[in-house]
Amino acid sequence: MNSKFSTAILAGALSVLAASNASAVTVQNIIWDPDASVGNPNQPADDFIGKTTYTQWFQAASAENTFSARQAINTSDLGSLTGLSLTGTGIFAEFNGINSINGDPFPDTNPADFADNVQLTYGFGGIVVTAVDLTNPAAPVFTLDYSNAWVNLYSDANLNYGNALPETSDAVDSTFGTPFLTLKIDTLDLSTAVLGSNLFGDVRAYFSVTGGAAADYFDTNTQTNASGGVSDLFYTSSSQFKDGDNFTTGTAELSGDTQKLPEPASLALLGLGVLGLGKYSRRKLIA
């Protein structure tokens, strides 16, 4: 084989591989660019930021993707939440700065849709309150057991998740099929404050990817978590319960790093190029 020709094969294979990696990826009709430059100064490797809205409540601890009666909040009796599970559902409004719906919000600064005829939704639960320390009633301390917690993201073609109740039934709709991602909570810190008849809460958590259709893109171990280990994703959220409420709404952000995966066709072409070079080298040796 001519050396120039063999070089051309390898160069062509590499160029196709590079071209395939330069394009956006699509998993379950969710479209994003693994090289998006959105960044997080606290985690320089971050290239993914997803912004969400959610509804959460306290209910009896239950199996995964099971939603039940909600406990009303009484800031004068927060100890009654002991044994209950923090549970909720949400929807992604942004994925790397791309809006979920053209023209929403208005004015639309990123006129593109990351979800092609689907909604990226999620559910979580199994975060059980094991104790509530009311030594300082204005700053109660919740002890949580999340060893059996679950967090699942879904590409939901039913398009029925709304900003009003009942979000729970909408989340159940999305559980039929392979999740977009399944996550495990590595660390979770909840800080709360009581002001008047309001219970304010802020969460900081780190997740590891355990499965889902998009797992290989998100399983990157780039986040240093609160225990000094490594996780895949960092989560922050804030919400506010009022006395008498049995649910609250809030906003959250999920960030981390995603990676490119070579496409099978590109790998095949690269393999052909290397194979061609191998044959050429053997012929040189025989000659």
Stockholm file with secondary structure:
# STOCKHOLM 1.0

chainA/1-287         MNSKFSTAILAGALSVLAASNASAVTVQNIIWDPDASVGNPNQPADDFIGKTTYTQWFQAASAENTFSARQAINTSDLGSLTGLSLTGTGIFAEFNGINSINGDPFPDTNPADFADNVQLTYGFGGIVVTAVDLTNPAAPVFTLDYSNAWVNLYSDANLNYGNALPETSDAVDSTFGTPFLTLKIDTLDLSTAVLGSNLFGDVRAYFSVTGGAAADYFDTNTQTNASGGVSDLFYTSSSQFKDGDNFTTGTAELSGDTQKLPEPASLALLGLGVLGLGKYSRRKLIA
#=GR chainA/1-287 SS CCHHHHHHHHHHHHHHHHHHHHSCEEETTEEECTTCCCCCTTSTTCCEEEEEEEEEEEEECCSTTCCCCCCCCCTTCGGGGTTEEEEEEEEEEEETTEESBTTBSSSCSSCCCSBSSCEEEEEEEEEEEEEEECSSTTSCEEEEECTTCEEEEEEETTCCCCSSSCHHHHHHHTTSSCCSEEEEEEEEEEEEEEETTEEEEEEEEEEEEEESTTHHHHCCCCEECTTSSEESEEEEEEEEEETTCSCEEEEEEEEECCCCCCCHHHHHHHHHHHHHHHHHHHHHHHC
#=GC SS_cons         CCHHHHHHHHHHHHHHHHHHHHSCEEETTEEECTTCCCCCTTSTTCCEEEEEEEEEEEEECCSTTCCCCCCCCCTTCGGGGTTEEEEEEEEEEEETTEESBTTBSSSCSSCCCSBSSCEEEEEEEEEEEEEEECSSTTSCEEEEECTTCEEEEEEETTCCCCSSSCHHHHHHHTTSSCCSEEEEEEEEEEEEEEETTEEEEEEEEEEEEEESTTHHHHCCCCEECTTSSEESEEEEEEEEEETTCSCEEEEEEEEECCCCCCCHHHHHHHHHHHHHHHHHHHHHHHC
//
